């Protein structure tokens, strides 16, 4: 698992519109809140995405871009954005490379059944590309506000 104060792993993937997005796009210009979630349009993931959207202007004011990542494809992401009016980019990590780089693809257990999946996690990356936060096992409610407070103190 990643630790604070280490260099954030570079990533490159496509967003909901099929546009390439990489960590290098934001170096020296914006902080990045990179959050990983299990699946589009599910209860916890919707809460988290809606809370980040509600604070989108505040994140922008703090020179911070918010990017969600799951293994869903671009079409699923666009439908999720359209359904809820989301104001965050969602990366389609269909090959799992970004999830692997950030250590969020892990064995999870639910109802006695173990299987691999995305552990809800968030990483705050400063403008220099250094991890300021590396949080695994995130609870969706109130998380966006906590991350906003964190980036406002960078």
VMD Tcl script that builds the backbone (N, CA, C; Angstrom):
set m [mol new atoms 462]
animate dup $m
set s [atomselect $m all]
$s set {name element resname resid chain x y z} {
  {N N UNK 1 A 0.840 -1.187 0.000}
  {CA C UNK 1 A 0.000 0.000 0.000}
  {C C UNK 1 A 0.883 1.247 0.000}
  {N N UNK 2 A 0.377 2.273 -0.631}
  {CA C UNK 2 A 1.124 3.521 -0.736}
  {C C UNK 2 A 1.121 4.281 0.583}
  {N N UNK 3 A 2.135 5.114 0.769}
  {CA C UNK 3 A 2.292 5.903 1.983}
  {C C UNK 3 A 2.382 7.380 1.619}
  {N N UNK 4 A 2.070 8.235 2.583}
  {CA C UNK 4 A 2.203 9.664 2.355}
  {C C UNK 4 A 3.674 10.036 2.158}
  {N N UNK 5 A 3.884 11.138 1.485}
  {CA C UNK 5 A 5.190 11.720 1.201}
  {C C UNK 5 A 6.021 10.931 0.193}
  {N N UNK 6 A 5.425 9.935 -0.461}
  {CA C UNK 6 A 6.147 9.293 -1.549}
  {C C UNK 6 A 5.617 9.868 -2.866}
  {N N UNK 7 A 6.370 9.679 -3.934}
  {CA C UNK 7 A 5.932 10.158 -5.247}
  {C C UNK 7 A 4.730 9.330 -5.679}
  {N N UNK 8 A 3.681 10.019 -6.108}
  {CA C UNK 8 A 2.472 9.327 -6.567}
  {C C UNK 8 A 2.776 8.568 -7.850}
  {N N UNK 9 A 2.287 7.342 -7.965}
  {CA C UNK 9 A 2.485 6.610 -9.216}
  {C C UNK 9 A 1.827 7.360 -10.378}
  {N N UNK 10 A 2.543 7.452 -11.483}
  {CA C UNK 10 A 1.960 8.085 -12.662}
  {C C UNK 10 A 0.829 7.192 -13.161}
  {N N UNK 11 A -0.128 7.792 -13.803}
  {CA C UNK 11 A -1.213 7.017 -14.395}
  {C C UNK 11 A -1.627 7.678 -15.689}
  {N N UNK 12 A -2.215 6.892 -16.548}
  {CA C UNK 12 A -2.798 7.409 -17.779}
  {C C UNK 12 A -3.957 6.489 -18.128}
  {N N UNK 13 A -5.109 7.095 -18.329}
  {CA C UNK 13 A -6.299 6.337 -18.678}
  {C C UNK 13 A -7.224 7.287 -19.432}
  {N N UNK 14 A -8.363 6.793 -19.874}
  {CA C UNK 14 A -9.312 7.658 -20.572}
  {C C UNK 14 A -10.487 7.986 -19.658}
  {N N UNK 15 A -11.016 9.199 -19.824}
  {CA C UNK 15 A -12.179 9.592 -19.026}
  {C C UNK 15 A -13.469 9.178 -19.732}
  {N N UNK 16 A -14.584 9.624 -19.173}
  {CA C UNK 16 A -15.904 9.253 -19.690}
  {C C UNK 16 A -16.085 9.608 -21.164}
  {N N UNK 17 A -15.377 10.621 -21.652}
  {CA C UNK 17 A -15.497 11.057 -23.047}
  {C C UNK 17 A -14.451 10.394 -23.947}
  {N N UNK 18 A -13.669 9.477 -23.383}
  {CA C UNK 18 A -12.620 8.815 -24.151}
  {C C UNK 18 A -11.362 9.645 -24.292}
  {N N UNK 19 A -11.272 10.742 -23.544}
  {CA C UNK 19 A -10.103 11.635 -23.600}
  {C C UNK 19 A -9.022 11.136 -22.641}
  {N N UNK 20 A -7.775 11.031 -23.109}
  {CA C UNK 20 A -6.695 10.593 -22.231}
  {C C UNK 20 A -6.453 11.590 -21.087}
  {N N UNK 21 A -6.257 11.060 -19.894}
  {CA C UNK 21 A -5.957 11.859 -18.711}
  {C C UNK 21 A -4.794 11.179 -18.004}
  {N N UNK 22 A -3.788 11.980 -17.629}
  {CA C UNK 22 A -2.666 11.409 -16.880}
  {C C UNK 22 A -2.297 12.339 -15.736}
  {N N UNK 23 A -1.593 11.814 -14.771}
  {CA C UNK 23 A -1.171 12.622 -13.630}
  {C C UNK 23 A -0.297 13.779 -14.096}
  {N N UNK 24 A 0.521 13.538 -15.111}
  {CA C UNK 24 A 1.419 14.574 -15.629}
  {C C UNK 24 A 0.658 15.810 -16.122}
  {N N UNK 25 A -0.604 15.651 -16.504}
  {CA C UNK 25 A -1.410 16.781 -16.981}
  {C C UNK 25 A -1.561 17.874 -15.921}
  {N N UNK 26 A -1.407 17.514 -14.659}
  {CA C UNK 26 A -1.687 18.435 -13.553}
  {C C UNK 26 A -0.430 18.883 -12.798}
  {N N UNK 27 A 0.717 18.313 -13.160}
  {CA C UNK 27 A 1.958 18.606 -12.437}
  {C C UNK 27 A 2.258 20.103 -12.461}
  {N N UNK 28 A 2.558 20.618 -11.300}
  {CA C UNK 28 A 2.905 22.031 -11.079}
  {C C UNK 28 A 1.761 23.008 -11.324}
  {N N UNK 29 A 0.551 22.520 -11.596}
  {CA C UNK 29 A -0.582 23.427 -11.834}
  {C C UNK 29 A -1.750 23.194 -10.888}
  {N N UNK 30 A -2.045 21.923 -10.576}
  {CA C UNK 30 A -3.192 21.612 -9.724}
  {C C UNK 30 A -2.883 20.440 -8.806}
  {N N UNK 31 A -3.512 20.464 -7.625}
  {CA C UNK 31 A -3.528 19.291 -6.765}
  {C C UNK 31 A -4.530 18.322 -7.375}
  {N N UNK 32 A -4.410 17.051 -7.024}
  {CA C UNK 32 A -5.328 16.037 -7.531}
  {C C UNK 32 A -5.884 15.236 -6.359}
  {N N UNK 33 A -7.215 15.105 -6.317}
  {CA C UNK 33 A -7.851 14.149 -5.431}
  {C C UNK 33 A -8.270 12.995 -6.333}
  {N N UNK 34 A -7.589 11.872 -6.171}
  {CA C UNK 34 A -7.839 10.682 -6.980}
  {C C UNK 34 A -8.570 9.681 -6.098}
  {N N UNK 35 A -9.833 9.445 -6.434}
  {CA C UNK 35 A -10.585 8.516 -5.590}
  {C C UNK 35 A -11.022 7.296 -6.391}
  {N N UNK 36 A -10.887 6.148 -5.769}
  {CA C UNK 36 A -11.230 4.872 -6.389}
  {C C UNK 36 A -12.514 4.362 -5.758}
  {N N UNK 37 A -13.410 3.867 -6.589}
  {CA C UNK 37 A -14.696 3.371 -6.098}
  {C C UNK 37 A -15.057 2.096 -6.859}
  {N N UNK 38 A -15.857 1.222 -6.248}
  {CA C UNK 38 A -16.118 -0.086 -6.856}
  {C C UNK 38 A -16.921 -0.083 -8.155}
  {N N UNK 39 A -18.035 0.688 -8.228}
  {CA C UNK 39 A -18.903 0.536 -9.402}
  {C C UNK 39 A -19.810 1.747 -9.565}
  {N N UNK 40 A -19.995 2.150 -10.820}
  {CA C UNK 40 A -20.909 3.242 -11.140}
  {C C UNK 40 A -22.330 2.937 -10.675}
  {N N UNK 41 A -23.027 3.987 -10.254}
  {CA C UNK 41 A -24.463 3.944 -9.975}
  {C C UNK 41 A -24.859 2.901 -8.926}
  {N N UNK 42 A -23.995 2.740 -7.912}
  {CA C UNK 42 A -24.342 1.909 -6.767}
  {C C UNK 42 A -24.459 2.857 -5.568}
  {N N UNK 43 A -25.122 2.457 -4.506}
  {CA C UNK 43 A -25.445 3.415 -3.430}
  {C C UNK 43 A -24.258 4.192 -2.858}
  {N N UNK 44 A -23.226 3.520 -2.376}
  {CA C UNK 44 A -22.095 4.227 -1.774}
  {C C UNK 44 A -21.339 5.069 -2.787}
  {N N UNK 45 A -21.187 4.535 -3.980}
  {CA C UNK 45 A -20.453 5.254 -5.023}
  {C C UNK 45 A -21.214 6.498 -5.469}
  {N N UNK 46 A -22.528 6.424 -5.475}
  {CA C UNK 46 A -23.349 7.577 -5.838}
  {C C UNK 46 A -23.263 8.655 -4.763}
  {N N UNK 47 A -23.304 8.261 -3.506}
  {CA C UNK 47 A -23.157 9.228 -2.400}
  {C C UNK 47 A -21.831 9.968 -2.544}
  {N N UNK 48 A -20.770 9.214 -2.730}
  {CA C UNK 48 A -19.435 9.813 -2.818}
  {C C UNK 48 A -19.322 10.762 -4.014}
  {N N UNK 49 A -19.780 10.327 -5.179}
  {CA C UNK 49 A -19.699 11.160 -6.385}
  {C C UNK 49 A -20.548 12.423 -6.249}
  {N N UNK 50 A -21.730 12.287 -5.667}
  {CA C UNK 50 A -22.600 13.458 -5.467}
  {C C UNK 50 A -21.985 14.450 -4.482}
  {N N UNK 51 A -21.348 13.951 -3.438}
  {CA C UNK 51 A -20.715 14.855 -2.463}
  {C C UNK 51 A -19.520 15.575 -3.081}
  {N N UNK 52 A -18.717 14.890 -3.884}
  {CA C UNK 52 A -17.615 15.563 -4.572}
  {C C UNK 52 A -18.165 16.605 -5.548}
  {N N UNK 53 A -19.256 16.274 -6.232}
  {CA C UNK 53 A -19.874 17.216 -7.175}
  {C C UNK 53 A -20.391 18.459 -6.457}
  {N N UNK 54 A -21.019 18.270 -5.303}
  {CA C UNK 54 A -21.566 19.406 -4.552}
  {C C UNK 54 A -20.470 20.388 -4.139}
  {N N UNK 55 A -19.248 19.896 -4.009}
  {CA C UNK 55 A -18.124 20.733 -3.577}
  {C C UNK 55 A -17.172 21.079 -4.728}
  {N N UNK 56 A -17.593 20.819 -5.967}
  {CA C UNK 56 A -16.714 21.009 -7.130}
  {C C UNK 56 A -16.139 22.420 -7.207}
  {N N UNK 57 A -16.946 23.430 -6.968}
  {CA C UNK 57 A -16.467 24.820 -7.043}
  {C C UNK 57 A -15.437 25.092 -5.952}
  {N N UNK 58 A -15.640 24.521 -4.773}
  {CA C UNK 58 A -14.695 24.709 -3.670}
  {C C UNK 58 A -13.355 24.036 -3.977}
  {N N UNK 59 A -13.413 22.838 -4.586}
  {CA C UNK 59 A -12.168 22.171 -4.975}
  {C C UNK 59 A -11.449 23.000 -6.030}
  {N N UNK 60 A -12.186 23.521 -7.004}
  {CA C UNK 60 A -11.570 24.350 -8.052}
  {C C UNK 60 A -10.902 25.575 -7.444}
  {N N UNK 61 A -11.558 26.173 -6.463}
  {CA C UNK 61 A -10.998 27.349 -5.790}
  {C C UNK 61 A -9.705 27.008 -5.053}
  {N N UNK 62 A -9.566 25.755 -4.653}
  {CA C UNK 62 A -8.360 25.284 -3.963}
  {C C UNK 62 A -7.339 24.697 -4.952}
  {N N UNK 63 A -7.472 25.059 -6.236}
  {CA C UNK 63 A -6.556 24.563 -7.281}
  {C C UNK 63 A -6.471 23.041 -7.287}
  {N N UNK 64 A -7.612 22.400 -7.183}
  {CA C UNK 64 A -7.646 20.938 -7.081}
  {C C UNK 64 A -8.651 20.352 -8.059}
  {N N UNK 65 A -8.224 19.325 -8.770}
  {CA C UNK 65 A -9.100 18.574 -9.650}
  {C C UNK 65 A -9.460 17.266 -8.941}
  {N N UNK 66 A -10.722 16.859 -9.073}
  {CA C UNK 66 A -11.185 15.607 -8.470}
  {C C UNK 66 A -11.437 14.610 -9.601}
  {N N UNK 67 A -10.837 13.436 -9.467}
  {CA C UNK 67 A -10.955 12.401 -10.491}
  {C C UNK 67 A -11.349 11.089 -9.826}
  {N N UNK 68 A -12.431 10.499 -10.299}
  {CA C UNK 68 A -12.854 9.190 -9.822}
  {C C UNK 68 A -12.333 8.106 -10.746}
  {N N UNK 69 A -12.062 6.936 -10.188}
  {CA C UNK 69 A -11.552 5.813 -10.977}
  {C C UNK 69 A -12.295 4.546 -10.592}
  {N N UNK 70 A -12.767 3.823 -11.600}
  {CA C UNK 70 A -13.278 2.467 -11.396}
  {C C UNK 70 A -12.950 1.658 -12.645}
  {N N UNK 71 A -13.292 0.401 -12.636}
  {CA C UNK 71 A -13.023 -0.446 -13.793}
  {C C UNK 71 A -14.173 -0.419 -14.803}
  {N N UNK 72 A -15.195 0.409 -14.549}
  {CA C UNK 72 A -16.290 0.556 -15.508}
  {C C UNK 72 A -15.764 1.223 -16.784}
  {N N UNK 73 A -16.460 1.003 -17.894}
  {CA C UNK 73 A -16.018 1.583 -19.159}
  {C C UNK 73 A -16.549 3.010 -19.347}
  {N N UNK 74 A -16.108 3.659 -20.405}
  {CA C UNK 74 A -16.462 5.063 -20.666}
  {C C UNK 74 A -17.977 5.263 -20.763}
  {N N UNK 75 A -18.659 4.348 -21.417}
  {CA C UNK 75 A -20.116 4.464 -21.559}
  {C C UNK 75 A -20.830 4.417 -20.227}
  {N N UNK 76 A -20.406 3.526 -19.356}
  {CA C UNK 76 A -20.990 3.427 -18.018}
  {C C UNK 76 A -20.735 4.712 -17.240}
  {N N UNK 77 A -19.512 5.231 -17.340}
  {CA C UNK 77 A -19.168 6.481 -16.650}
  {C C UNK 77 A -20.036 7.642 -17.154}
  {N N UNK 78 A -20.202 7.741 -18.477}
  {CA C UNK 78 A -20.978 8.855 -19.021}
  {C C UNK 78 A -22.441 8.759 -18.575}
  {N N UNK 79 A -22.980 7.553 -18.544}
  {CA C UNK 79 A -24.360 7.367 -18.083}
  {C C UNK 79 A -24.491 7.762 -16.609}
  {N N UNK 80 A -23.509 7.422 -15.800}
  {CA C UNK 80 A -23.488 7.772 -14.377}
  {C C UNK 80 A -23.453 9.297 -14.220}
  {N N UNK 81 A -22.588 9.950 -14.971}
  {CA C UNK 81 A -22.481 11.408 -14.937}
  {C C UNK 81 A -23.793 12.058 -15.367}
  {N N UNK 82 A -24.367 11.567 -16.451}
  {CA C UNK 82 A -25.615 12.135 -16.970}
  {C C UNK 82 A -26.773 11.954 -15.986}
  {N N UNK 83 A -26.857 10.789 -15.381}
  {CA C UNK 83 A -27.963 10.485 -14.470}
  {C C UNK 83 A -27.970 11.407 -13.254}
  {N N UNK 84 A -26.775 11.728 -12.734}
  {CA C UNK 84 A -26.700 12.499 -11.492}
  {C C UNK 84 A -26.138 13.910 -11.673}
  {N N UNK 85 A -25.817 14.311 -12.905}
  {CA C UNK 85 A -25.252 15.633 -13.136}
  {C C UNK 85 A -23.898 15.808 -12.464}
  {N N UNK 86 A -23.081 14.772 -12.490}
  {CA C UNK 86 A -21.788 14.804 -11.804}
  {C C UNK 86 A -20.833 15.794 -12.465}
  {N N UNK 87 A -20.000 16.418 -11.639}
  {CA C UNK 87 A -19.029 17.405 -12.115}
  {C C UNK 87 A -17.606 16.958 -11.810}
  {N N UNK 88 A -17.359 15.673 -11.970}
  {CA C UNK 88 A -16.014 15.117 -11.802}
  {C C UNK 88 A -15.713 14.256 -13.023}
  {N N UNK 89 A -14.437 14.176 -13.380}
  {CA C UNK 89 A -14.025 13.245 -14.422}
  {C C UNK 89 A -13.985 11.849 -13.828}
  {N N UNK 90 A -14.368 10.873 -14.614}
  {CA C UNK 90 A -14.307 9.478 -14.182}
  {C C UNK 90 A -13.431 8.716 -15.168}
  {N N UNK 91 A -12.372 8.100 -14.660}
  {CA C UNK 91 A -11.464 7.353 -15.511}
  {C C UNK 91 A -11.904 5.902 -15.628}
  {N N UNK 92 A -11.819 5.401 -16.858}
  {CA C UNK 92 A -12.179 4.013 -17.152}
  {C C UNK 92 A -10.909 3.166 -17.098}
  {N N UNK 93 A -10.666 2.566 -15.954}
  {CA C UNK 93 A -9.478 1.732 -15.750}
  {C C UNK 93 A -9.825 0.279 -16.065}
  {N N UNK 94 A -10.242 0.039 -17.304}
  {CA C UNK 94 A -10.768 -1.282 -17.658}
  {C C UNK 94 A -9.715 -2.386 -17.573}
  {N N UNK 95 A -8.432 -2.028 -17.724}
  {CA C UNK 95 A -7.395 -3.062 -17.613}
  {C C UNK 95 A -6.836 -3.187 -16.192}
  {N N UNK 96 A -7.289 -2.304 -15.296}
  {CA C UNK 96 A -6.883 -2.389 -13.903}
  {C C UNK 96 A -5.502 -1.854 -13.589}
  {N N UNK 97 A -4.835 -1.234 -14.545}
  {CA C UNK 97 A -3.457 -0.788 -14.313}
  {C C UNK 97 A -3.361 0.338 -13.281}
  {N N UNK 98 A -4.322 1.249 -13.279}
  {CA C UNK 98 A -4.295 2.346 -12.300}
  {C C UNK 98 A -4.616 1.789 -10.908}
  {N N UNK 99 A -5.601 0.896 -10.842}
  {CA C UNK 99 A -5.942 0.252 -9.566}
  {C C UNK 99 A -4.739 -0.487 -8.993}
  {N N UNK 100 A -4.018 -1.195 -9.848}
  {CA C UNK 100 A -2.830 -1.932 -9.395}
  {C C UNK 100 A -1.747 -0.976 -8.900}
  {N N UNK 101 A -1.504 0.103 -9.644}
  {CA C UNK 101 A -0.455 1.052 -9.276}
  {C C UNK 101 A -0.713 1.673 -7.906}
  {N N UNK 102 A -1.998 1.860 -7.566}
  {CA C UNK 102 A -2.343 2.487 -6.289}
  {C C UNK 102 A -2.714 1.463 -5.207}
  {N N UNK 103 A -2.631 0.186 -5.517}
  {CA C UNK 103 A -2.843 -0.859 -4.520}
  {C C UNK 103 A -4.263 -0.993 -4.013}
  {N N UNK 104 A -5.245 -0.644 -4.855}
  {CA C UNK 104 A -6.646 -0.696 -4.406}
  {C C UNK 104 A -7.381 -1.954 -4.868}
  {N N UNK 105 A -6.765 -2.740 -5.737}
  {CA C UNK 105 A -7.375 -3.994 -6.190}
  {C C UNK 105 A -6.965 -5.061 -5.187}
  {N N UNK 106 A -7.892 -5.418 -4.315}
  {CA C UNK 106 A -7.567 -6.288 -3.189}
  {C C UNK 106 A -8.643 -7.359 -3.003}
  {N N UNK 107 A -8.298 -8.359 -2.222}
  {CA C UNK 107 A -9.260 -9.390 -1.852}
  {C C UNK 107 A -10.237 -8.794 -0.843}
  {N N UNK 108 A -11.523 -8.887 -1.159}
  {CA C UNK 108 A -12.562 -8.354 -0.282}
  {C C UNK 108 A -13.504 -9.490 0.098}
  {N N UNK 109 A -14.110 -9.363 1.281}
  {CA C UNK 109 A -15.067 -10.371 1.721}
  {C C UNK 109 A -16.415 -9.718 1.994}
  {N N UNK 110 A -17.455 -10.333 1.456}
  {CA C UNK 110 A -18.822 -9.865 1.688}
  {C C UNK 110 A -19.724 -11.081 1.818}
  {N N UNK 111 A -20.475 -11.113 2.895}
  {CA C UNK 111 A -21.386 -12.233 3.160}
  {C C UNK 111 A -20.677 -13.588 3.097}
  {N N UNK 112 A -19.445 -13.618 3.614}
  {CA C UNK 112 A -18.700 -14.866 3.662}
  {C C UNK 112 A -18.050 -15.276 2.353}
  {N N UNK 113 A -18.185 -14.455 1.312}
  {CA C UNK 113 A -17.608 -14.768 0.006}
  {C C UNK 113 A -16.431 -13.824 -0.250}
  {N N UNK 114 A -15.292 -14.407 -0.563}
  {CA C UNK 114 A -14.106 -13.611 -0.866}
  {C C UNK 114 A -13.941 -13.479 -2.376}
  {N N UNK 115 A -13.647 -12.250 -2.821}
  {CA C UNK 115 A -13.360 -12.027 -4.237}
  {C C UNK 115 A -12.558 -10.748 -4.379}
  {N N UNK 116 A -11.880 -10.617 -5.494}
  {CA C UNK 116 A -11.090 -9.430 -5.764}
  {C C UNK 116 A -12.020 -8.278 -6.150}
  {N N UNK 117 A -11.643 -7.072 -5.702}
  {CA C UNK 117 A -12.434 -5.897 -6.052}
  {C C UNK 117 A -11.701 -4.628 -5.649}
  {N N UNK 118 A -12.271 -3.499 -6.021}
  {CA C UNK 118 A -11.690 -2.203 -5.672}
  {C C UNK 118 A -12.069 -1.863 -4.239}
  {N N UNK 119 A -11.063 -1.591 -3.428}
  {CA C UNK 119 A -11.276 -1.096 -2.079}
  {C C UNK 119 A -11.405 0.413 -2.191}
  {N N UNK 120 A -12.533 0.960 -1.725}
  {CA C UNK 120 A -12.768 2.397 -1.814}
  {C C UNK 120 A -11.615 3.137 -1.133}
  {N N UNK 121 A -10.900 3.947 -1.902}
  {CA C UNK 121 A -9.673 4.587 -1.426}
  {C C UNK 121 A -9.527 5.965 -2.056}
  {N N UNK 122 A -8.797 6.840 -1.381}
  {CA C UNK 122 A -8.578 8.191 -1.893}
  {C C UNK 122 A -7.136 8.608 -1.665}
  {N N UNK 123 A -6.601 9.318 -2.666}
  {CA C UNK 123 A -5.236 9.806 -2.631}
  {C C UNK 123 A -5.240 11.294 -2.949}
  {N N UNK 124 A -4.598 12.080 -2.094}
  {CA C UNK 124 A -4.430 13.506 -2.339}
  {C C UNK 124 A -2.993 13.696 -2.804}
  {N N UNK 125 A -2.860 14.247 -4.011}
  {CA C UNK 125 A -1.556 14.423 -4.646}
  {C C UNK 125 A -1.317 15.923 -4.819}
  {N N UNK 126 A -0.211 16.409 -4.285}
  {CA C UNK 126 A 0.045 17.843 -4.397}
  {C C UNK 126 A 0.575 18.198 -5.789}
  {N N UNK 127 A 0.765 19.477 -6.036}
  {CA C UNK 127 A 1.170 19.949 -7.361}
  {C C UNK 127 A 2.519 19.402 -7.799}
  {N N UNK 128 A 3.350 19.028 -6.837}
  {CA C UNK 128 A 4.662 18.461 -7.147}
  {C C UNK 128 A 4.602 16.954 -7.413}
  {N N UNK 129 A 3.409 16.352 -7.268}
  {CA C UNK 129 A 3.264 14.923 -7.526}
  {C C UNK 129 A 3.542 14.040 -6.319}
  {N N UNK 130 A 3.515 14.624 -5.129}
  {CA C UNK 130 A 3.775 13.876 -3.893}
  {C C UNK 130 A 2.454 13.544 -3.199}
  {N N UNK 131 A 2.349 12.342 -2.666}
  {CA C UNK 131 A 1.144 11.925 -1.946}
  {C C UNK 131 A 1.061 12.631 -0.594}
  {N N UNK 132 A 0.016 13.399 -0.407}
  {CA C UNK 132 A -0.249 14.055 0.876}
  {C C UNK 132 A -1.155 13.188 1.747}
  {N N UNK 133 A -1.996 12.391 1.111}
  {CA C UNK 133 A -2.887 11.446 1.807}
  {C C UNK 133 A -2.967 10.171 0.993}
  {N N UNK 134 A -3.027 9.049 1.671}
  {CA C UNK 134 A -3.245 7.743 1.058}
  {C C UNK 134 A -4.171 6.994 2.011}
  {N N UNK 135 A -5.457 7.003 1.701}
  {CA C UNK 135 A -6.461 6.474 2.626}
  {C C UNK 135 A -7.179 5.289 1.976}
  {N N UNK 136 A -7.068 4.137 2.606}
  {CA C UNK 136 A -7.758 2.930 2.143}
  {C C UNK 136 A -8.961 2.683 3.051}
  {N N UNK 137 A -9.959 1.980 2.549}
  {CA C UNK 137 A -11.174 1.660 3.324}
  {C C UNK 137 A -11.959 2.929 3.685}
  {N N UNK 138 A -12.216 3.756 2.704}
  {CA C UNK 138 A -12.936 5.021 2.891}
  {C C UNK 138 A -14.432 4.772 3.058}
  {N N UNK 139 A -15.048 5.499 3.975}
  {CA C UNK 139 A -16.514 5.527 4.081}
  {C C UNK 139 A -16.992 6.688 3.206}
  {N N UNK 140 A -18.002 6.472 2.357}
  {CA C UNK 140 A -18.380 7.512 1.392}
  {C C UNK 140 A -18.962 8.798 1.993}
  {N N UNK 141 A -19.789 8.684 3.010}
  {CA C UNK 141 A -20.466 9.872 3.546}
  {C C UNK 141 A -19.499 10.799 4.265}
  {N N UNK 142 A -19.505 12.064 3.878}
  {CA C UNK 142 A -18.669 13.072 4.514}
  {C C UNK 142 A -17.228 13.080 4.040}
  {N N UNK 143 A -16.878 12.133 3.197}
  {CA C UNK 143 A -15.493 12.007 2.757}
  {C C UNK 143 A -15.051 13.188 1.885}
  {N N UNK 144 A -15.901 13.638 0.994}
  {CA C UNK 144 A -15.542 14.750 0.110}
  {C C UNK 144 A -15.205 15.997 0.920}
  {N N UNK 145 A -15.994 16.287 1.938}
  {CA C UNK 145 A -15.723 17.462 2.778}
  {C C UNK 145 A -14.379 17.324 3.492}
  {N N UNK 146 A -14.073 16.141 3.977}
  {CA C UNK 146 A -12.793 15.913 4.646}
  {C C UNK 146 A -11.627 16.131 3.677}
  {N N UNK 147 A -11.790 15.695 2.433}
  {CA C UNK 147 A -10.728 15.868 1.443}
  {C C UNK 147 A -10.606 17.344 1.032}
  {N N UNK 148 A -11.720 18.053 0.982}
  {CA C UNK 148 A -11.663 19.487 0.692}
  {C C UNK 148 A -10.877 20.217 1.774}
  {N N UNK 149 A -11.177 19.911 3.023}
  {CA C UNK 149 A -10.445 20.523 4.128}
  {C C UNK 149 A -8.953 20.228 4.007}
  {N N UNK 150 A -8.628 19.010 3.610}
  {CA C UNK 150 A -7.215 18.613 3.477}
  {C C UNK 150 A -6.525 19.436 2.393}
  {N N UNK 151 A -7.140 19.581 1.214}
  {CA C UNK 151 A -6.471 20.312 0.132}
  {C C UNK 151 A -6.420 21.819 0.411}
  {N N UNK 152 A -7.357 22.318 1.182}
  {CA C UNK 152 A -7.327 23.729 1.535}
  {C C UNK 152 A -6.148 24.045 2.447}
  {N N UNK 153 A -5.598 23.023 3.080}
  {CA C UNK 153 A -4.458 23.197 3.983}
  {C C UNK 153 A -3.121 22.860 3.339}
  {N N UNK 154 A -3.125 22.637 2.046}
  {CA C UNK 154 A -1.846 22.334 1.360}
  {C C UNK 154 A -1.055 23.608 1.138}
}
mol reanalyze $m
mol bondsrecalc $m
mol representation Tube
mol addrep $m
